[in-house]
Structure formats: C-alpha cells, structure tokens
C-alpha cells in the first residue's frame, strides 16, 4: 500500500493535548542547551520518554515550521500616510524578503493589503513579527493567510 502524504494543520496551542505541548517544550530545552539529553529535557517538563519519541518528529513550533517558506499576510490598515511604509520597514529590519505587495483602494478610510514574504533569512519568530506589525499605529488587523 502506498504511503499517503501527510496533511498539516495550524491549530492554537490551547486545544493541544498536554503531551504535545510538553514535547515542544522539551525540544526547545534541547535546542537552547538548557538540557543536554532527552532524559534531562523530559524530566524538566514532566513528560515520559515514550511520549516524547512518539511526537518529536511530528510537532514543531510555528516559527520553526514557517522558516524558509513563503508566507502571505493580510493587513487591514487605516488610510493614512506611512502605515504601509512602516510595515515594510519592519519586515526589512528582520531580514524578511518581500516578494509581492497587493494593496486595494481605500474604502471608508480602510485599505486592505496582501504581502508575500520569503522567510529564509528572517531573524525573528513569525509570531513575534505579526505582533510587532499589529502594534503599528494605523494597522487594524494583521493575519497569516497562507504559506508554501
């Protein structure tokens, strides 16, 4: 029987089982050098080794998974000078490479824009980048709408 290609889902962490969350935490401890062995990492997060090995190759933090990909962001911005420019400067400052920009004409003083960004060289977590962009004065909403 031919093996099916795996399907991937993006889910919020608050609905994940505790074992999966602890697996991510243990992997993070190993990656950052806060634990030297799997035994040490799973002990620190109170997880069994069998659960760790069951999930370790199947679960990744979003920022790791999105690295080296092309992501598409949708923005809702107030129609005022400099908002899009500020967003573009933020993306450039974290070494994101902007591939496409599509901006609609403003309606009722709000404009939609879609940005495609190459994340191979990005030096921040994508979650953090979205938070920073969301805090820009004039940005009403920013969300990830796709990746490849």
C-alpha positions as a printed NumPy array, in Angstrom:
array([[  0.   ,   0.   ,   0.   ],
       [  1.407,   3.41 ,  -0.968],
       [  2.138,   5.801,   1.866],
       [ -0.073,   8.902,   1.793],
       [  1.482,  12.326,   2.005],
       [  0.952,  13.795,   5.475],
       [ -1.574,  16.578,   5.973],
       [ -0.719,  19.592,   8.103],
       [ -2.941,  21.765,  10.267],
       [ -2.345,  25.04 ,  12.041],
       [ -4.002,  24.945,  15.463],
       [ -3.986,  27.124,  18.56 ],
       [ -1.92 ,  25.712,  21.411],
       [ -4.783,  25.857,  23.92 ],
       [ -6.534,  22.912,  22.217],
       [ -3.468,  20.647,  22.052],
       [ -3.035,  17.744,  24.474],
       [ -0.547,  18.342,  27.273],
       [  1.87 ,  15.682,  25.948],
       [  2.263,  17.515,  22.646],
       [  2.88 ,  20.856,  24.36 ],
       [  5.426,  19.287,  26.685],
       [  7.157,  17.669,  23.699],
       [  7.61 ,  21.114,  22.149],
       [  8.924,  22.433,  25.463],
       [ 11.404,  19.557,  25.762],
       [ 12.616,  20.076,  22.18 ],
       [ 13.086,  23.767,  22.953],
       [ 15.175,  22.941,  26.049],
       [ 17.396,  20.696,  23.933],
       [ 17.705,  23.283,  21.157],
       [ 18.655,  26.081,  23.555],
       [ 21.092,  23.918,  25.521],
       [ 19.057,  24.125,  28.73 ],
       [ 19.022,  20.321,  28.705],
       [ 21.852,  18.139,  27.43 ],
       [ 19.956,  14.881,  26.962],
       [ 16.443,  13.764,  26.137],
       [ 16.202,  12.263,  29.621],
       [ 17.059,  15.602,  31.198],
       [ 14.63 ,  17.518,  28.967],
       [ 11.646,  15.236,  29.553],
       [ 12.356,  15.195,  33.28 ],
       [ 12.31 ,  19.008,  33.394],
       [  8.905,  19.185,  31.674],
       [  7.45 ,  16.098,  33.403],
       [  6.945,  14.047,  30.233],
       [  7.579,  10.373,  29.563],
       [ 10.328,   9.466,  27.11 ],
       [  7.884,   7.344,  25.12 ],
       [  5.545,  10.333,  24.634],
       [  8.499,  12.497,  23.601],
       [  9.645,   9.987,  20.981],
       [  6.078,   9.496,  19.776],
       [  5.595,  13.201,  18.986],
       [  9.093,  14.676,  18.495],
       [  9.14 ,  14.353,  14.696],
       [  5.519,  15.395,  14.299],
       [  5.218,  18.69 ,  16.194],
       [  7.106,  21.945,  15.68 ],
       [  6.697,  25.499,  16.937],
       [  5.127,  27.631,  14.245],
       [  8.207,  29.844,  13.899],
       [ 10.383,  26.786,  13.134],
       [  7.894,  25.345,  10.696],
       [  7.484,  28.607,   8.795],
       [ 11.223,  29.289,   8.44 ],
       [ 12.368,  29.131,   4.814],
       [  8.846,  29.388,   3.468],
       [  6.873,  31.983,   1.606],
       [  4.125,  33.321,   3.835],
       [  1.217,  35.539,   2.892],
       [ -0.048,  38.182,   5.297],
       [ -3.318,  40.097,   5.049],
       [ -3.412,  43.587,   6.533],
       [ -6.278,  45.951,   7.252],
       [ -4.898,  49.484,   7.597],
       [ -6.248,  52.924,   8.177],
       [ -5.868,  55.177,   5.166],
       [ -3.095,  57.438,   6.411],
       [  0.348,  58.186,   5.007],
       [  3.227,  55.964,   6.069],
       [  1.383,  52.962,   7.516],
       [  2.323,  50.526,   4.754],
       [  5.825,  52.004,   4.6  ],
       [  6.287,  51.373,   8.326],
       [  5.15 ,  47.76 ,   7.929],
       [  7.545,  47.227,   5.013],
       [ 10.423,  48.71 ,   7.014],
       [  9.678,  46.358,   9.923],
       [  9.728,  43.345,   7.606],
       [ 13.002,  44.522,   6.059],
       [ 14.52 ,  45.1  ,   9.517],
       [ 14.055,  41.412,  10.413],
       [ 15.52 ,  40.351,   7.062],
       [ 12.211,  39.305,   5.523],
       [ 12.222,  39.495,   1.737],
       [  9.036,  40.986,   0.319],
       [  8.059,  39.199,  -2.886],
       [  4.679,  40.753,  -3.685],
       [  2.524,  43.599,  -2.442],
       [ -1.114,  43.987,  -3.398],
       [ -2.978,  46.95 ,  -1.972],
       [ -6.597,  47.804,  -2.675],
       [ -8.024,  51.281,  -2.894],
       [ -9.223,  52.536,   0.48 ],
       [-12.909,  52.245,   1.265],
       [-14.331,  54.121,   4.24 ],
       [-10.771,  55.128,   5.192],
       [ -9.568,  51.497,   5.407],
       [ -7.287,  49.709,   2.956],
       [ -6.551,  46.014,   2.549],
       [ -3.087,  44.821,   1.573],
       [ -1.647,  41.384,   0.972],
       [  2.085,  40.77 ,   1.315],
       [  4.044,  37.669,   0.314],
       [  7.272,  37.318,   2.289],
       [ 10.212,  34.927,   1.958],
       [ 11.203,  33.871,   5.475],
       [ 14.5  ,  32.054,   4.785],
       [ 16.664,  34.806,   6.322],
       [ 14.193,  36.161,   8.872],
       [ 15.759,  36.687,  12.305],
       [ 12.556,  36.797,  14.4  ],
       [  9.77 ,  34.359,  15.115],
       [  6.909,  34.86 ,  12.688],
       [  4.514,  35.132,  15.638],
       [  6.595,  37.983,  17.041],
       [  6.721,  39.705,  13.648],
       [  2.917,  39.545,  13.394],
       [  2.617,  41.021,  16.892],
       [  5.013,  43.878,  16.053],
       [  3.183,  44.672,  12.819],
       [ -0.14 ,  44.556,  14.673],
       [  1.121,  47.235,  17.063],
       [  1.905,  49.718,  14.27 ],
       [ -0.282,  52.792,  14.544],
       [ -2.838,  52.556,  11.756],
       [ -2.737,  48.762,  11.399],
       [ -6.146,  47.493,  12.426],
       [ -5.522,  43.791,  11.764],
       [ -2.765,  41.51 ,  10.514],
       [ -3.105,  37.786,   9.977],
       [ -1.36 ,  34.935,   8.286],
       [ -3.482,  33.71 ,   5.384],
       [ -1.205,  31.179,   3.749],
       [  2.215,  29.659,   3.275],
       [  4.011,  27.424,   0.821]])
